[in-house]
């Protein structure tokens, strides 16, 4: 089992005029700001996501994609440097032309990408933000970490947290999940007046979804955080209520996650 991450000691971002911004070490403030951005202040938050699946290398737009990643966090009062993120996420496909939820494609059932839970631990360690991930259940329970991959850069007063991942792990039936994914989280200043100051751009290179046949795909998604279920778009709420009611809220606590880990409920849709 292997999960590696690209970490460059001085990542440079080109800006107009030839200036560059280097990644910087994490301190308590930037660590806490990341946790608050990602998981909120105690109540569930919802990262609403929309984007497109393209075939590679020809670039044909195959499917629309939509979903949520909902999260909350818990803290151990005896441990000041670790925070646990309790999440669920589900991403489903829509027809590229009609926008209807895609349930069958060329005679094959279309299965959403669905995690009944993910448990992510964040820790501040000598200027680094380390992560540990738990997902899956039963014999497919997987634990990764520590992962040292999150970079912090600043563009003016906007903070950019970047997490590049090179993924390679078993997913059952003698198959492996092998892909490159990159996450860019943006925290914009509150005084900008933006409706959604917490944003994410996400890209993945890997295999086509299983129902789409052989080949490779690029998935590009953009996300923004809303702070209540009712703030999600109506079409997203309709999907959750009719097709994925479990995903209307993140896990309640660690006990619920441990129960899910004991079940035969691995992630689907890969």
C-alpha positions as CSV (number, residue, x, y, z in Angstrom):
1,X,0.0,0.0,0.0
2,X,1.5,3.3,-1.0
3,X,0.4,6.9,-0.8
4,X,3.0,9.6,-1.5
5,X,2.7,13.3,-1.8
6,X,4.8,15.9,-3.6
7,X,6.3,18.4,-1.2
8,X,8.7,21.0,-2.5
9,X,10.7,23.0,0.0
10,X,10.3,26.3,-1.9
11,X,7.3,26.1,-4.2
12,X,7.2,29.2,-6.4
13,X,4.0,30.7,-7.9
14,X,4.4,33.1,-10.8
15,X,2.6,36.4,-10.5
16,X,2.2,39.3,-13.0
17,X,5.4,41.2,-13.4
18,X,7.6,38.2,-12.8
19,X,7.2,38.2,-9.0
20,X,6.9,34.9,-7.2
21,X,5.5,33.7,-3.9
22,X,7.2,30.9,-2.0
23,X,5.5,28.4,0.3
24,X,5.9,29.2,4.0
25,X,6.0,27.3,7.2
26,X,2.9,26.8,9.2
27,X,2.4,28.5,12.6
28,X,-0.5,28.2,15.0
29,X,-2.6,30.8,13.3
30,X,-2.3,29.4,9.8
31,X,-2.9,25.9,11.1
32,X,-6.1,26.9,12.9
33,X,-7.3,28.9,9.9
34,X,-6.9,25.9,7.7
35,X,-8.9,23.7,10.2
36,X,-11.6,26.3,10.5
37,X,-11.8,26.8,6.7
38,X,-12.0,23.0,6.1
39,X,-14.4,22.0,9.0
40,X,-16.1,25.1,10.3
41,X,-16.5,26.1,14.0
42,X,-18.4,23.0,15.3
43,X,-21.6,22.8,13.3
44,X,-21.6,20.9,10.0
45,X,-20.3,22.6,6.9
46,X,-20.9,21.6,3.3
47,X,-18.5,21.9,0.4
48,X,-20.7,22.0,-2.7
49,X,-19.0,20.8,-5.8
50,X,-19.6,21.0,-9.5
51,X,-17.4,20.2,-12.6
52,X,-16.8,18.1,-15.6
53,X,-15.2,14.8,-16.6
54,X,-13.1,14.8,-19.7
55,X,-11.6,11.9,-21.6
56,X,-7.8,12.1,-21.9
57,X,-5.9,12.9,-24.1
58,X,-8.5,14.0,-26.6
59,X,-10.4,16.3,-24.1
60,X,-14.0,15.3,-24.9
61,X,-16.4,16.5,-22.2
62,X,-18.1,13.2,-21.1
63,X,-20.1,13.9,-18.0
64,X,-21.0,16.7,-15.6
65,X,-20.3,16.0,-12.0
66,X,-21.8,17.3,-8.8
67,X,-21.6,16.5,-5.1
68,X,-20.8,17.5,-1.6
69,X,-18.1,16.9,1.1
70,X,-19.7,17.6,4.5
71,X,-17.5,17.9,7.6
72,X,-17.3,18.8,11.2
73,X,-14.3,18.5,13.6
74,X,-13.7,17.2,17.1
75,X,-10.8,18.0,19.5
76,X,-9.2,16.1,22.3
77,X,-8.9,18.7,25.1
78,X,-5.7,16.9,26.2
79,X,-4.0,17.3,22.7
80,X,-3.6,20.9,21.5
81,X,-1.8,20.1,18.2
82,X,-4.3,17.6,16.7
83,X,-7.8,18.0,15.3
84,X,-9.9,15.3,13.8
85,X,-12.2,16.0,10.7
86,X,-15.3,13.8,10.5
87,X,-16.5,13.8,6.9
88,X,-18.8,12.2,4.3
89,X,-18.6,12.8,0.6
90,X,-20.7,11.8,-2.4
91,X,-20.2,12.8,-6.1
92,X,-22.6,11.8,-8.8
93,X,-22.7,12.2,-12.6
94,X,-25.1,14.2,-14.8
95,X,-25.7,13.8,-18.5
96,X,-23.4,16.2,-20.4
97,X,-26.3,17.6,-22.5
98,X,-29.5,17.3,-20.5
99,X,-28.1,17.7,-17.0
100,X,-30.2,14.8,-15.8
101,X,-28.7,12.5,-13.1
102,X,-27.0,9.7,-15.0
103,X,-28.1,6.3,-13.8
104,X,-27.1,4.2,-16.8
105,X,-24.4,4.6,-19.5
106,X,-24.2,2.4,-22.5
107,X,-26.0,-0.4,-20.7
108,X,-23.9,-0.1,-17.5
109,X,-25.1,1.0,-14.1
110,X,-23.6,4.4,-13.1
111,X,-22.4,4.4,-9.5
112,X,-21.6,7.6,-7.6
113,X,-18.3,8.1,-5.8
114,X,-19.5,7.7,-2.2
115,X,-17.6,7.6,1.1
116,X,-19.8,6.7,4.1
117,X,-17.1,8.4,6.1
118,X,-13.6,9.7,6.1
119,X,-11.6,10.4,9.2
120,X,-8.8,12.9,8.8
121,X,-6.4,14.0,11.6
122,X,-4.5,17.2,11.2
123,X,-1.4,18.1,13.4
124,X,0.9,21.0,13.6
125,X,4.5,19.8,13.7
126,X,7.5,22.1,13.6
127,X,6.2,24.3,10.8
128,X,4.4,21.5,8.9
129,X,0.8,20.5,8.7
130,X,0.6,16.7,8.8
131,X,-2.4,14.6,8.0
132,X,-3.5,11.0,8.7
133,X,-6.5,9.5,6.8
134,X,-8.8,6.6,7.6
135,X,-11.4,5.2,5.2
136,X,-13.1,2.0,4.2
137,X,-14.3,-0.8,6.4
138,X,-13.8,-4.4,7.3
139,X,-10.9,-6.0,5.3
140,X,-10.8,-2.8,3.2
141,X,-10.1,-0.5,6.1
142,X,-7.2,1.7,5.1
143,X,-5.0,4.0,7.1
144,X,-2.5,6.4,5.6
145,X,-0.1,8.8,7.2
146,X,1.6,10.9,8.3
147,X,1.2,12.7,5.0
148,X,3.4,15.8,4.7
149,X,2.0,17.5,1.6
150,X,0.1,20.7,2.4
151,X,1.8,23.9,1.2
152,X,0.8,27.4,2.2
153,X,1.2,30.5,0.0
154,X,-0.2,34.0,0.1
155,X,-1.4,36.0,-2.9
156,X,-1.9,39.4,-1.3
157,X,-4.3,38.8,1.6
158,X,-5.6,35.5,0.0
159,X,-4.2,32.4,1.5
160,X,-3.8,29.3,-0.7
161,X,-3.4,25.8,0.8
162,X,-2.3,23.3,-1.8
163,X,-2.3,19.5,-1.4
164,X,-0.9,17.4,-4.3
165,X,-1.4,13.7,-4.0
166,X,0.0,10.7,-5.8
167,X,-2.4,7.9,-5.0
168,X,-1.9,4.1,-5.2
169,X,-3.9,1.8,-3.0
170,X,-6.1,-1.4,-3.4
171,X,-9.8,-1.0,-3.8
172,X,-10.9,-4.7,-4.0
173,X,-11.4,-7.2,-6.8
174,X,-7.6,-7.2,-7.5
175,X,-7.9,-3.5,-8.5
176,X,-5.9,-0.5,-7.4
177,X,-6.8,3.2,-7.2
178,X,-4.0,5.0,-9.0
179,X,-4.3,8.7,-9.7
180,X,-2.9,12.1,-9.3
181,X,-5.1,14.7,-7.5
182,X,-4.4,18.3,-6.6
183,X,-6.4,20.4,-4.2
184,X,-6.1,24.2,-4.0
185,X,-8.1,25.7,-1.1
186,X,-8.5,29.5,-1.1
187,X,-9.3,31.6,2.0
188,X,-10.3,35.1,0.9
189,X,-10.4,38.0,3.4
190,X,-13.8,38.6,5.0
191,X,-13.9,42.2,4.0
192,X,-13.9,41.4,0.3
193,X,-17.7,41.0,0.4
194,X,-17.5,37.6,-1.3
195,X,-20.6,35.4,-0.7
196,X,-18.3,32.3,-0.4
197,X,-14.8,33.3,0.8
198,X,-13.8,29.6,1.2
199,X,-13.2,28.0,-2.2
200,X,-11.5,24.9,-3.7
201,X,-10.3,24.0,-7.1
202,X,-9.6,20.2,-7.6
203,X,-8.2,18.2,-10.5
204,X,-7.7,14.5,-10.9
205,X,-5.9,12.4,-13.5
206,X,-6.6,8.7,-13.5
207,X,-8.8,6.0,-15.0
208,X,-12.2,6.7,-16.5
209,X,-15.0,5.9,-14.2
210,X,-15.6,2.1,-14.3
211,X,-18.9,2.4,-16.1
212,X,-17.3,4.4,-18.9
213,X,-14.9,1.7,-20.1
214,X,-11.1,1.7,-20.5
215,X,-9.1,4.8,-20.8
216,X,-8.0,7.8,-18.8
217,X,-9.8,10.9,-17.6
218,X,-9.3,14.4,-16.3
219,X,-11.8,15.5,-13.7
220,X,-11.9,19.2,-12.8
221,X,-14.2,20.4,-10.0
222,X,-14.7,23.7,-8.2
223,X,-16.2,23.9,-4.7
224,X,-17.3,26.5,-2.3
225,X,-18.3,26.2,1.3
226,X,-21.8,26.8,2.6
227,X,-22.5,26.7,6.3
228,X,-25.9,25.0,6.4
229,X,-27.7,22.2,4.6
230,X,-30.5,24.6,3.5
231,X,-27.9,26.8,1.8
232,X,-27.1,24.0,-0.7
233,X,-28.7,24.3,-4.2
234,X,-32.2,22.8,-4.3
235,X,-31.2,20.2,-7.0
236,X,-28.3,19.0,-4.7
237,X,-30.7,18.7,-1.7
238,X,-33.2,16.8,-3.9
239,X,-30.5,14.3,-4.8
240,X,-29.4,13.8,-1.2
241,X,-32.9,13.4,0.1
242,X,-33.9,10.9,-2.6
243,X,-30.7,9.0,-3.4
244,X,-28.2,9.6,-0.6
245,X,-29.9,10.5,2.7
246,X,-26.9,9.4,4.8
247,X,-24.9,12.2,3.2
248,X,-27.1,15.0,4.5
249,X,-24.8,15.4,7.5
250,X,-21.3,14.4,8.5
251,X,-20.7,11.6,11.1
252,X,-22.0,12.7,14.5
253,X,-18.9,11.5,16.4
254,X,-16.0,9.1,16.5
255,X,-18.2,6.3,17.8
256,X,-20.3,6.4,14.6
257,X,-17.1,6.2,12.5
258,X,-15.9,3.2,14.4
259,X,-19.2,1.5,13.8
260,X,-19.0,2.2,10.1
261,X,-15.4,0.9,10.0
262,X,-16.7,-2.5,11.3
263,X,-19.3,-2.8,8.6
264,X,-18.9,-4.0,5.0
265,X,-19.5,-0.5,3.5
266,X,-16.4,0.4,1.4
267,X,-16.3,3.5,-0.8
268,X,-18.1,3.0,-4.1
269,X,-17.7,4.3,-7.6
270,X,-14.1,3.7,-8.5
